[in-house]
């Protein structure tokens, strides 16, 4: 493997998180939305240390000679990552101060003890009595196990005693609303700090500093599961996260070295695990801060989900899908149509069986209620619950058991593979035979995330698609080893080969002097075989245009560094109001274009180690609509940033005219299509 051909995924992931930070720094973004981008950055970084940095730490323990054979340079990579993170953390602090200054001009203030008036002090005295019950105090000499992601103060007394005091942000609001004319808040951290003397044994406090510890979030399960079901073993292992290996100690940069030495010894962590930060940590809590004023300019203008032009008006959802494939787009359109699809199946006496895969289940939703109603009515329900969906394991397993207790046939994930597909199949009796209806999406069956994730979903009754999906479900039920599919792309069986053949077709066409083009949108690009194929396509003159939201290991070289006859690969990334999550793959094929949508990125895990499903887009109207949406994203000049060889993250330069902000343009495009369809229906009536 030539490392010069590929970017390191973890280093490049930091470039993605920088794009989030750039949105927080953008003065054109509403102030409270800028705080939310800081929250996203903070949340992303926490997970990065829990998962990716943890894996690099594990690699460091591998024998040096073996690491060399495996081409693993975790030490060097880790140092590079830590340097980038340190720089980003400093920028984070500066951006937050700038936002706070701007918010103060809007009469939204975050006060410390220095800015309190007598009424506010009295209020906090009363308020703290309720908080104190949830503050835990640990003597440092007892070497307590600090929880992953928990907020603490390290407190030193003049008598030499040292303590850790928890900040109970999991049981109390992080931002305490204070009485007064302005919209004043105080961090819960500062409320606790003001009252530390009430929590500690008698003694004078010398100093106190905030800190947070991140731990390894991986669940290291046994290879031999014995008689214990995998889901039960995962559920029992979740407490490991609270005591996993430390991967980062984030602390107030003002903390003296002597106190850091004490903390290192107590928590058994190394110098490389220490990260200086600001006064406050866990700033993902900014998600919870609502607009306290009547100023609408502090947040994004509300954008209500549009009713689907067909499915939201139909009296018979099955006949509408049977008549014509139906495409849905979230969050631009309402997720209600997916819930109504399941709800309609629950009420329909002709429906025999519902099959569905659930990767991240909402804690409660119309969809889960509809599935329970289906069971109550005595219909067959088969549910595939992914028990290894990181950070959602507990909720998923609990829901799986609820469905099981209500009569569903529930399958939890198998040991070495995840079910990441977003699919549903309804079997219905029509004219004495079984008619199948399918849903294949790019995003989870989750109404909450559908309001912030940009995804697409296809409803179809196309026989070859539904027959293929039946094969997929039979494979998930262990009735088949390999699904015999004609149309669908199903990982880990045929997805890689279909994509590679499609790329090779473009290469052959280009060499034959025919038009050749590959357009793909995905979350991440990491698989080296796919990257190598794209390099070959570029050198053969194929136009390769990619939209990659997250990390991208392909190095997009400028034309002057490519062999003669090459076409440069152009990659952009869009970070805006919503999280880009859809996967769309389009191949020109000499004018006979092929398009696929589904759950798989071009990552090795999605191609080889997960159950993924992508569908070809066969309906010409659906094809045209998706292509229009893809074109809007390709032409974004407001929020798209270039992913070049240097990770510059520069904004795409707009040509003459107004910049195109694709997420807003897509909403308007779908709104116009809906209005046109509504007018057509009205005329028909």
C-alpha positions, -999 to +999 in steps of 0.1 A: +000+000+000+014+034-010+003+058+017+009+087-007-021+077-027-046+080+002-054+104+029-055+091+065-092+087+074-089+100+109-067+130+100-091+139+072-121+135+095-108+164+114-110+184+082-147+176+081-151+188+117-133+219+107-161+225+081-186+224+110-164+249+130-164+272+100-202+273+100-200+283+137-176+310+127-197+323+098-212+357+107-241+351+082-253+321+103-279+331+129-263+335+163-281+307+182-275+284+152-238+292+154-239+279+190-255+247+177-227+242+152-203+245+182-225+218+198-221+196+167-184+201+167-181+192+204-203+161+201-184+150+170-151+154+187-163+135+218-173+105+197-140+107+177-120+103+209-143+076+222-140+055+190-112+065+166-085+078+190-093+048+212-085+024+183-052+042+176-043+039+213-050+001+210-026+000+180+002+015+201+001-016+223+008-038+193+044-051+191+065-025+171+078-050+146+043-062+139+030-026+135+057-021+109+046-052+090+010-040+091+021-004+081+005+010+112+021+043+124-003+050+153+022+071+173+030+095+144-007+097+134-018+103+170+006+132+174-006+147+142-042+144+153-036+158+187-018+188+172-048+196+148-073+191+176-054+215+199-055+241+172-092+236+166-100+237+203-083+271+205-104+284+176-135+269+192-128+290+223-123+322+203-155+316+182-175+310+214-163+342+230-172+361+198-207+346+197-213+354+234-202+390+227-227+392+199-255+376+220-249+402+247-259+429+221-292+410+218-296+410+256-287+374+260-260+370+285-241+342+302-231+355+336-205+343+361-204+352+398-190+386+390-221+398+371-248+387+396-271+411+413-286+405+448-319+390+435-300+366+413-277+355+441-307+348+463-323+328+435-292+307+431-290+300+468-324+284+466-318+267+433-286+251+445-304+232+472-320+210+446-288+207+426-266+197+456-285+164+460-271+152+427-235+164+432-211+136+440-179+142+459-149+119+456-116+121+475-087+121+450-067+097+470-094+070+466-088+070+428-124+073+417-136+061+383-148+092+366-176+085+341-171+089+304-182+124+293-191+135+329-184+170+340-163+175+372-144+200+392-109+192+405-108+210+438-077+215+460-079+227+496-051+246+514-047+216+538-035+195+508-067+175+504-080+171+468-114+162+455-134+156+424-169+171+424-195+161+398-215+187+379-250+170+375-257+182+339-275+149+332-302+157+358-304+195+356-305+221+328-270+231+318-281+267+314-299+281+344-323+310+336-317+339+360-343+365+371-339+399+356-349+422+328-324+407+303-323+371+292-295+361+315-282+326+320-256+309+341-238+277+334-247+250+358-209+246+362-207+281+377-236+274+400-218+244+415-185+263+416-201+291+437-212+265+462-183+241+464-176+251+500-211+237+509-202+203+494-167+197+508-155+189+543-144+218+564-114+235+549-104+265+527-105+260+490-073+269+473-085+265+437-109+246+415-108+238+378-132+220+354-124+188+335-140+160+315-127+125+308-134+106+275-132+068+276-129+040+250-165+034+238-158+001+220-175-030+234-150-058+234-171-089+232-160-125+234-157-144+201-173-174+217-209-164+227-218-197+242-254-200+252-258-162+257-276-144+229-256-116+213-281-090+222-280-100+259-242-100+259-241-065+244-267-052+268-247-066+298-215-051+284-227-015+281-214-006+315-179-012+301-181+023+286-182+039+320-149+024+329-131+020+295-096+031+289-092+069+291-086+085+257-087+123+266-087+145+296-101+179+287-092+204+314-092+242+320-060+255+305-055+277+336-049+246+358-013+246+372+010+217+363+012+205+399-026+197+399-023+180+365+004+157+379-019+147+407-048+141+383-026+120+360-015+098+389-050+094+403-066+086+369-037+067+356-034+086+323-004+098+302+007+132+291-005+124+256-041+122+270-041+157+283-059+184+264-061+220+275-095+236+269-116+264+281-136+269+313-165+249+300-167+214+285-195+192+270-207+221+249-229+198+229-254+210+255-259+241+234-284+220+215-308+225+244-306+263+244-338+277+229-343+312+217-354+332+248-363+363+229-389+373+203-361+381+177-366+356+148-332+365+133-313+346+160-324+313+145-331+298+111-364+308+096-389+279+102-391+255+072-422+233+076-420+199+060-439+198+027-468+173+023-459+147-003-477+156-036-492+121-039-489+101-008-501+129+015-534+131-005-541+095-014-570+076+002-552+043-007-514+044-003-510+009-018-528+017-050-508+049-054-475+030-050-487+002-073-497+027-100-463+045-099-431+046-079-431+073-052-400+092-040-398+110-007-371+135+006-365+143+042-365+168+059-380+187+030-411+165+030-429+150+060-418+117+074-455+110+080-457+091+047-434+064+061-454+061+093-487+061+073-473+033+051-469+011+082-501+024+098-521+016+066-507-019+067-518-022+103-554-014+094-556-032+061-572-067+064-555-078+032-520-073+046-505-105+058-469-097+068-447-067+074-409-070+074-386-041+084-350-034+095-344-010+123-309+005+128-316+034+152-350+033+168-366+064+182-375+062+219-411+066+210-428+073+176-458+069+154-439+041+136-432+020+167-469+025+177-480+014+143-458-017+144-473-026+178-508-020+164-500-045+135-491-071+161-522-063+182-543-071+151-527-105+147-506-099+116-471-113+111-443-089+118-406-096+113-382-071+126-344-070+123-330-049+151-293-039+149-280-045+185-246-031+176-256+004+165-231+023+185-246+044+214-281+032+205-276-004+216-296-002+248-326+015+233-326-008+203-324-040+224-351-028+247-374-020+218-366-054+202-377-071+234-409-051+235-417-062+199-408-098+208-431-097+239-459-085+216-455-114+192-431-101+166-404-124+151-373-104+161-338-110+148-309-092+165-276-087+147-252-115+141-217-113+156-195-101+127-219-081+106-243-051+110-277-048+093-274-012+082-300-013+054-331+009+056-358-014+041-394-025+046-416-050+028-454-053+031-470-085+017-507-081+008-533-104-007-547-090-040-567-110-065-559-143-047-521-137-050-495-119-030-486-084-040-455-070-024-447-033-016-412-021-008-396+009+009-358+014+004-342+044+019-309+061+026-318+070+062-331+055+094-368+048+102-366+076+128-390+106+128-367+127+150-336+124+129-357+128+097-361+164+106-324+172+105-309+145+082-312+149+044-323+115+030-343+099+002-367+070+002-383+050-026-417+033-024-422+008-051-443-022-061-420-031-090-420-069-091-382-074-096-374-050-068-399-065-044-389-100-053-352-091-047-361-075-013-380-107-004-347-125-010-328-101+012-352-107+041-350-144+036-312-141+039-316-120+071-338-148+085-310-173+077-331-191+052-307-183+024-269-179+025-268-156-005-297-137-019-304-143-056-310-107-067-316-093-102-319-056-096-308-047-061-273-041-049-269-060-016-237-059+005-216-079+011-227-099-019-227-079-051-225-041-043-187-038-048-187-057-081-216-038-096-200-004-088-166-015-100-181-028-133-199+005-137-167+024-133-149+001-157-177+007-183-171+045-180-134+039-185-139+018-216-163+044-230-139+072-224-111+053-241-134+047-271-140+084-274-175+083-259-189+106-232-181+092-198-191+105-164-194+093-128-213+114-103-216+102-067-228+116-034-220+098-002-211+104+035-176+090+034-151+076+009-125+053+023-123+020+004-090+018-015-102-005-043-130+020-051-105+049-049-080+031-072-109+026-097-117+063-096-080+072-101-080+050-132-112+066-144-097+101-139-066+092-159-087+077-187-105+111-190-137+102-172-154+132-156-156+123-119-177+146-097-181+137-060-200+151-031-186+137+001-199+151+034-174+135+058-139+122+055-125+114+020-093+094+016-091+101-022-065+127-031-080+151-057-049+163-076-050+194-098-049+189-136-012+199-138-002+169-117-021+144-137-010+125-168-019+139-202-055+131-212-067+130-176-098+147-162-093+160-126-116+146-099-136+173-083-149+168-047-171+192-027-187+189+007-218+206+019-223+216+056-254+236+062-286+237+082-293+200+077-269+170+078-264+156+043-269+119+046-283+106+013-263+083-010-268+087-048-247+071-075-250+081-111-232+065-141-235+080-176-232+047-195-230+064-229-264+080-224-282+050-209-278+064-174-278+042-143-287+056-109-287+039-074-298+051-040-295+033-007-277+029+026-241+022+015-211+046+014-179+036-005-163+024+027-149-011+031-173-018+060-203-008+039-192-030+009-179-060+028-190-062+064-226-049+065-260-058+051-266-028+028-293-024+002-293+000-028-320+001-054-317+012-090-340+041-099-362+027-127-391+052-128-382+080-153-400+107-133-383+096-101-350+095-119-354+130-133-364+144-098-333+128-081-311+141-109-324+176-106-318+175-068-283+161-074-276+189-099-286+216-073-261+201-049-234+199-075-239+236-082-240+248-046-219+279-042-231+291-008-223+262+015-201+238-006-164+236+002-137+221-020-120+189-008-086+193-024-053+176-018-044+202+008-077+200+028-081+238+023-119+237+028-123+268+007-158+278-004-167+271-040-165+304-058-199+315-072-200+325-109-221+355-120-255+358-103-267+349-069-251+320-051-270+287-050-277+274-015-287+238-024-307+229+007-329+259+003-331+255-035-342+218-031-370+229-007-382+255-032-379+230-061-401+204-042-425+231-031-430+242-067-435+206-079-460+200-051-480+231-061-479+221-097-492+187-089-519+201-066-531+224-094-532+194-118-552+173-094-576+202-088-582+206-126-587+168-130-614+169-103 
